[in-house]
């Protein structure tokens, strides 16, 4: 190899891994890498974001969309800590991601130099929720080794984030280290014996139910899951914010198992005599606070299939545990021979009927968010990507949008199972930049939007929403941190504190960033606004004014307050 500085070698290593886009905020600690992006600008681009949290969210969305690690670069200290929200999201969402952090020079280490942190302490596995591995490159010649290990670690087993620390002086050191080949994760199949046991449990069941989700799915795995469900006529629910794992239009789909769950679906899971959990961690949100499946010993028989050995038995004493890569697990399940008839056909039909009935909305005036979502479903292209952050507003997407299975168009849902506010806008921008031919729809609350709304400038600067697809952000403005206000009314009725918001004119703000924009205050105004956005050149923001009292898809603040006051009387 011709000698080149390590910063250039790092960019070459990313290109060899198939990376075409990296997100970040520039910093003097990795100027040599930025120069490497310039050197190889015909093969890879660096998208400069406006805050490291937004950049990390974009990289997390990249990991979800591509199945390979999303790439984020930040500088030391404040840059790294700003990016921690995206890192935590990637960890809880089981998303492959690599955060590259510039570090002080080696001869300044351990002196509390300018912006110095020990990233093994900040992000290391001992934090139990930030990164799978934190490595600090010790030698320019070993840099390709560290990069390859980072890709392996991010993708293998339960996918997740990795942090790779880059000392500033190392990046300017010449090296002749070779570029290593593209990394592919090692895949594990479930053992034949436990598969036979699983089949026997299915044959003996009367009311089985499948919960599918988690990270790592690909199109073949999703198709195998669908064939498994069809072979055995099994009702399938998707884990919290993994609703595109199974096609929501399929007659065996039973709904999403998460926040705001259909009460009939919750009852069905409790009544099941066998639950097959495929790829999901069975965390708090998917289990209704560990009540749908009681911890640690569920009343239902439980089969848990997961790629991470550390997840099996972590909370639940399952009757059968199988460690396997999620797509290979689905393919193995697809091969299980089903009997000519099953005992639960009526059970599965009723589950699908409950899902359909749950999508029939009550009428709300003057602005009906259910109709907004149903209009989106009717008018936007089938391969559109929908993104959201955290907040009660997201419940309308979860309940009323019929997500396409990822076997058709790849991921169509980008949403944080970690509950991170501010995720939706950067995720939408990343999706639009990575797949300019696809329309991307972001739904954000007013509090959620202003966490990362400055990234509209990133979208404008890099031409997001100007390809064949469109980029549209809907801002639901109810003047409140709605989720917190809901909990306040439930626990301390009538005592509002800290949850009111004082908002700008979101449409005017968007225009200042170079976006098209309009305001919608009634249901009848939304369809014309959406049609204009789909026909417009460039990205569009639609400012939706919602009454503060409209709390969730099922209730109002007034009703929550009244019920709480009655309880305390």
N, C-alpha and C positions, 0 to 999 in steps of 0.2 A: 504494500500500500504506500501511496505517496504521503509523506508527513503532512498533517493538517492539525490545526488546534482542536482541542477536545470539544469545544463548543460546536464546531462544524461536524465533528464525528458524531455527536449526539443527534444532530438533525438528520444526518445520513442514516443513523440507526432507526429513527422514527419512520423515515421514508421506506426503509427495508421492511418495517412492520406493517406497511400499507396505510400509514397515517397521511392524510392529505390536508387536514385542518387541525390546528392547535389553537386553543383559546388562552388568554391571559391578560395581565397588566404588566407593562414593561418595568424593569428595574435595573439599576446599575450593577446589581450582583450577578446578572447573567447576560451582560452585553455581548459576550462572545457567542452565546446561543442565538441572540437576535441577529447577529451578523451571519450566523449559519442559515437562518431563515432567509435572509437576503440572498446569500450565495445560492441557495436551492429553491428560489422563489417560483421557478417553473413547475416544481413538483409538490410543493407544500406551502400552505399559507398560514400566517400568524394573524389571528383576529384579536386586535387590541380592544379590550372591553373597558368600561368606565369604573368598575369596582371589582375587586377580587371575588366577592361573593357571587356576582353575576357571572364572572368567567368560570368559576367552579361549577355553578349550576349548568352552564352551557356544556361543559365537559361531561357532567353527569348525564345530561340528555343525550349527548353523543354516544356514550357508552350504552345507554338503553336502546338507542336506535340502531346501532351497528353491531352490537354484541361483542365488540372489541373495546379495549380501554379508551375512554375519553381522555383527552390530553389537556392539561392546564399548567401554565407556567406563572409563577408569582415570585416576587422578591421576598427577602427575609423579613422576619419580625411582623410588622403590621400587615404586610401582604399575605403572609402565610396564615395569620390568625383570621384575617377577613375571609380567606378561602375555606376555613374550617367548616362553615355551614354546608358547603357543597360536599365536602369530604364525609361529614356525618350522614348526609342524605344518601350518598353512594353506599355507605356501610349498611344502613338500615334497609335500603332498597335492593341490596345485593347486586350492585351495578359495578362492572369493571371500570376502573378509572386510575390514572396516574397523575399525581400532583408533583410537579418538579419545582423545587424551592431553591432559590439562590441562597448561598450561605456566605458568611464572612470568610476571608482568606484563612488558610490553615495556620499561618504564623500569628493570627490574632485570636484564635479559638480559646475559649475558656477564660476570657478576660472581661466578659460582658461588653464586647465591642459593640459598635453602633448597630442596633437592631438585632443583636445576636440572641438566638434561642437554641436550646437543645431539643431538636425535633423528635428524638426518640422518647423524650419525656413528655412532649406536648401531644404527639399523635400516636405513640407506640402502642403495640397490642395491649399493654398494661392499662390503657384507657378504656378498654372493653367497649369500643364503639366508634373509633375514629379511623383506624387503618389496619389492614391485614399485616402489613410489614412496613417498617421505616428503615431505609438504608441510606447511608452517607457514603458517596463515592470516595474511595481512598487513593485512587491512582488513575491517571488519564488512560493508561493502557488497559485498565480493567473496566472502563466505562461501558463498552458493549456488553460485557458480562452482566453488569448491574441492570442495564436496560432490558436485556432478555429475561433476567430473573423477575424484574418488575412486571413484565407482560405475563409471564407464566403465573405468577402469584395472583395477579388481578383476575385471571380467567379461570384458574383451576379450582375444583371443589366448589364451595359457595363463592360466586364472584364477589368482588369488592374492591375498595380503593387501596392504593399503595402510594407511599410518599418516598420520593427519591431526592436527597439533598445534594446540592452541587456547590462545593467550595469555589469561590470566585477565582482564586488563583489557579486552581486545577483546570478551569475551562479555557484558559489561555495557554495551557501547556501543550506542546506538540506531541503527537502520537501517531504511530503507524498501526494501531490496533485494527484488525479487520472488522468489517461490518458482518454481524451474525445473521443467519437466515431468519425468515419469518417464523414466529412462534405460533404453534397451534396447541390448545389445551389438551391435556390427556383426559380421555373420556372413560368413565367406569360404567360397566353393565351390572345390573342386579344379579345376584347369584340364583341359579335354577331352583334350589331347595326352597328358599323363601317365596319365590314366585308360585310354586306349587301350593304352598301354605296360603298365600293370598287368594288363589283361585278357589281353594276349599272354603275359605271364609266367605267369598262372594256367593258360592253355590248355596251356602247355609243361610245367607241373609234374607231378610224380608223387606227391609227399608234401607238400602244402601244410599250413600251420598258421596260425591267426589268434590273436594275443594282443591282447585288448581291455581297456581300462580308462582310468584317468586321470580328471581332473575335467571338468565341463562337460556331461555326458550328460543328456538329458531322455528322456521316454517315447517320443517319436517317433523319436529317434535309436536308442534301444534296439530298437524294433520294426524299424527299417530294417536294423540290424545282424543281427537274427535272420533277416530275409528274404534278405539277402545270403548268409548262411551256408546257408540252405535251398536257395536257387537253385543254389548251387555245391557243396552237400553238404560244407561245410568244417568240420573240427573246430575248436572255439573254446575257448581257455583264457582265464581272466581274470587280469589283473595283480594283484600283491600288494595285498591288502585292498581290491580293487575287484570282489569276487566277485558282486555283484548287477548288474554291467553286462550279463551274459548269464544267462538263466534256467537255473539249475542242474538243473532237471528236464527240460530239452530233450535229445532224443536225440543232438544234436551237441555237447553240452557235454563237455569233456575234463578239467576240473579247474582248480584255482587254481595260478598260476605264481608261487610265492613261497617263504617260509621253510617248511621241512618238506614240500617238494614231493614228490608221488608219484614214486618213482624211475623208474617206467615212463613217466610223463609227461615227466620230465627227459630220458630217453633218446629219447623220440619227438621232442622239440624239436630235440635234437642231430642226429637222423637226417633231419629235414625238409629238403627241397630248396628250399622257399620259405616264409619267415615274413612275414606281414603284421601289422605292429604298428600298431594303431589307437587313438590317444589316449594310449597309455602312453609314459612318458619313456624306458623301457628303462634304469631305474636298477639299482643294485646288487642289490636284493632280487628284482626280477622276472627278472633275468638270472643268478641264482645266483652273484653275485660276478663278473659279466662272463665266465661260462664257458659257459652255455647258448648264448649268442651270443658268440663270441670277439671281444674288442675289440683293435684298431679295425676289423678286417676279418673279418666272420663267414664261416664255411664255407658257410652257407646263403645263398641269395639273400635279400635283405632289402628289403622295402618299408616305409617309415616314414611314417605319416600323423599329423600333429600340428598343433595350432593355433598353437604358438609357433615362430616362425622360429629363435629362439635354441636350440631343442632339436634341430632337424634338423641332423645332422652334428656334434653336440656331442661324442658319444662314438664313434658308429658311422658308418663310410663306407658308407651304405646304397646299394643298387643303384638305388633310386628313392625320392625324397623328395617328399612332397606337403604343402604347408602349407594347412590348411583347418580351419574349425571342426568339431569332432568330429561333431556331429549332421548337418551338411551333408555331411561326408565319408561317413558311413554311408549317407545317402540317395543319394549319387552311386554308391557301390558297389552299392547295391541295384538300380540301373538297368542295370548291366553284364549283357549278355545271356550266359547260360551255354549251353554246348553240351548236346545231348540227353543225353549220358552223360559222366561223368568217370572218370578212371583210378584214383581214390583212394577209392572207396566202402568197400572193405574196411578201408582205413587209418582212415577216420573211424569205422566201426563198432568197430574194435578200440580206438580212443581212448576211446569212450564206455564200452566194457566195462571198460577199465582203471579208469576213474573209479568205476564201480559197485563193482568189486571192492575198491577202496581204502576204500570206506565200510563194509566188513564188519569189525567190530572184533575184536581178540583179547579174551578174557575177562580181567578184572582184579578182584581182590578186595582189600579189602572194598567200596571205592567205585570204580566204573567210570565215569570221566568221559565216555567215548564213549557209554555208555548214558544218562548225564545229558543230553547234547546231543541224542541221538536221541529221548529222551522230550520234551524241549522242542519239537522239530520236530513231534512227533505231537500235542501237546496245546495249544500256543499258537495264536492266530489267524494266518491266513496272511499278514496284513499287518503282523505284528509287526516291530519294529525291534530289531536285536541290536547291542550295543555292546561294545567291549573296549578295553583299553589295551595295554600291552606286557608280554610275558612268555611263558614256555613254555606256560602254561595256555591261551593263545589258540589254540594249535595244534589243540585239540579242536574248537573252533568252525570253524576253517578247513577241517579235514579231514572232519568228519562232518555239519555243517549244510548242508542243501540250500537255498541262498539263492534267493529269488524274484527274477526279473528286474525291474528298476526300471520297466519299461513297465506292470507290473500295479498296483503300489501306491506307486511312488516308491522312494526309497532304503530298503533293509532292512538295510544294513550300515554302521555307523559305526565306523571303526577307523583308527588313525594309521599311515600308511605311514612317517612319521618315526620310529616306534618310541618315542613319548613315553609314559612311565609316567604313570598318573593320568588318562588321557583318558576312560576308559569311563564312570565315574560321572557327571561333569558332562555328557557327551554324552547319556547316558540321561535325565538330568533335563531337559535342553533339549528333547529329542525329546518327552518326556511333556508338557511345558508348551506346546510348539508344536502338538502333535497329540494332545490329550487323549483322542480316540476310539481311538487305537492303543495296543496293549500294547507295552511296551518292556522288553527283557531285557538286563541288563548282566552280563557275566562278567568278574570281576576277580580277580587274584591278591592274596595278602595284602599283599605289598609295594606292589603297584600301588594297591590300595584306599586305603591310608593316606596316599598322596600327596595325595588330594583328598577323602577320606571326609567331611570336615567339610561338604561341600556337601549331605549328607543333610538338614542343617538348612534349606538353601534349598528343597529339595523339599518338606519339611513346611510351611514358611512360605507357599509359593505354591500349595499344594494339588496338587502333582504326584501322579499315580497315583490321583486321586479322580474322574476322568471315566469315560467308558465303558470306556477301556482301563486296563491295570494297569501299574505300575512295579515291577519285580522285579530285585534285585541279588543275584547269586550270588558269594560270596567263597570262592575256592579257597585254603584255608589249608594249606600244607605246611611252614610255619615256615622258609622259605628264600627268598632271591632266586634263584629256580630257574634262570633262564637263566645267571646268573653262576656258580652252583654247577656247572652242567653243563659250562661252559667250563673251570672250575677242574679238574674231574675229568679232562677231556680233556687239558689241558696240564700240570697239576701234580697228578697223582692222589693222593688221600688227604690233601692239604694244604689243609684248609678254612680260609679266612681272610676275614672280613668279609661272608660271605653268609648267616650264620644270622640269623633274625629271632625276636623275642620279642614275641608278639602278645597283644592283649587278647581278651576274649570278644566276638567280633564281634556275636553276637546281642544280648548285653546292651547293647553300644554303640549298636546300631541302635534298640533300644527307648528308650534315653535320648534319641534324636533324634525319637521319636514314630512310629517305624516298627513294623510287625509283624515278628517275627523268630523263627527256629528254627534248630536245628543238625541237620545230616545227616551221619552217619558210615558209612552203608552204602547200597548201590545201592537196596535195597528200600525205604528210607525216603524216597527222593527223590520218587517220583511222588505219594504222599500230600501231601508238603510243597508241591509245585508246585500241586496241585489246590487246596489251601487258600489259597495265595497268589493264584491266579486268581479265587477266590471272595471274597477278603477286601476290606474297605473300606480303601483307602489302600495305600501302598507297603509292600513286604515285602523283607526281607533273609534269604537262606538261607545259612547258614554251612556250607560243605562242608569236612570234615576229610579231607585227603588225605595218604597216606604220603609222606614226603620222598623216598623212593627212586624214586617214580614221576616220571620226568623229562619225557618227551615222549610223543607218541602212538605212538612206535615203539620206545622203549628206556627203560632205567632207569639211575640213577646207578651202581649196582653194575656193570652191563654196560659202561658207559662207562669206569669206573675200571679194570676188568679188562682191557679192550682196550688202554688206555693203558699199563698196567704191562707187558703183553706186548710192546708196541712198544719200550719202553725197556729190556727185559731183554737 
